[in-house]
Amino acid sequence: MARSRTPVHVSFYDQISRNKRKSFFLILAIFIVFLVLGYVISFAFSPGYFFIIMIISIIISIFYIWISYYNSDKIAIASVHAHLARGSEYKEYHSVVEGLTVASGLPMPKLYVMKSPQINAFASGRDPNHAVICVTKGALDKLDRDELEGVLAHEMSHIANYDIRFMTIASVMVGMIAIVSEIFLRSLWFGGGGDDNKGNAIFIIIGIALAILAPIVVQLVQLAVSRRREYIADANAVKFTRYPGGLIHALKKIKNDSVADKKVPKAVAPMFFANPFRDLGSTHPPIEKRIEVLEMM
């Protein structure tokens, strides 16, 4: 006689801690790739040569990301053509977020609406005092209050966890590896290998392989980091609302919603509650898996 399986219960605290640990080790993996790449290049040429490359890559990467980071809220809102959600026009939207600020202890973010029939939302801003939340018109029209609260709690979680800052650090490191790889490969193309480095041919070959593979590997790791942060935000949303049902039902509606929004710029797509393109996008975990995890809480 087959035994019935006892449902597994997962505490949202355990889920948050587990995914934070995984996020840390994924970031550590990116840093290790950077060190290995630098180590090989320093042997292929000289430590001084790698030091120059590293300084150039850090300056370029940090300068680019710094501008994006400090203006992330403005860039995101402008890119999707969202408009400010006034309290007199969007009373329920404001009411739900105000309730979540009490539950989370966060300041009230600026609220925006974008004209899209798709059910979706995103949060942006470099810290809780400069945060914005944007929802689609489709989310306001198709979700009931509990479902909307679940989605907005998820976005408030991104703000509480400083996810924009965390992903910015990942982006800086990924950008540095890409720039180091590019400079190294171009230096070989223009004769950087030189006669003095013939004895280091093996390191040059290894360096070429790493310079080609490292940017691909760290981008995959960055996507994995993004997926971990989504799980953390889901678990934190349950912490704020104490009701996983709202978020579960919202995800089920999104799963069955065939509307895709191709007008969303790909650069901001990873910020959304669900992948706006309805494709295999690796920045988000599968909706089915998110629902499965939430049902265990």
Number of C-alpha atoms within 10 A of each C-alpha: 3 4 5 6 6 6 8 9 11 14 14 22 14 12 18 19 14 14 20 18 11 15 22 13 13 20 21 13 16 22 17 12 19 23 13 14 22 23 16 22 26 18 18 24 21 13 14 10 14 22 14 11 19 18 13 15 23 18 11 15 20 19 13 13 17 14 10 16 20 15 15 22 21 15 16 23 22 11 13 17 13 18 14 13 19 14 12 8 9 15 11 15 21 19 13 17 21 16 16 23 16 12 14 18 11 17 15 20 22 18 21 22 24 21 13 19 17 22 29 26 26 25 29 31 25 21 18 18 13 18 25 25 23 26 28 19 17 18 23 21 12 17 19 13 15 18 22 27 26 29 30 26 30 29 27 30 27 28 26 18 17 18 23 21 17 17 18 18 16 24 18 20 23 25 22 24 29 22 21 25 27 16 18 22 19 12 13 13 10 9 9 14 18 11 8 9 15 13 10 13 14 13 19 23 13 14 25 20 14 21 24 14 12 22 23 15 15 25 18 15 19 24 20 20 24 23 20 24 26 27 23 25 26 29 29 25 28 23 20 22 20 15 16 23 18 22 27 23 19 23 23 13 16 22 16 8 14 11 16 16 16 10 11 16 13 11 9 17 18 20 23 20 24 24 22 24 15 15 8 10 15 15 22 24 20 16 16 13 11 18 19 12 19 23 16 13 19
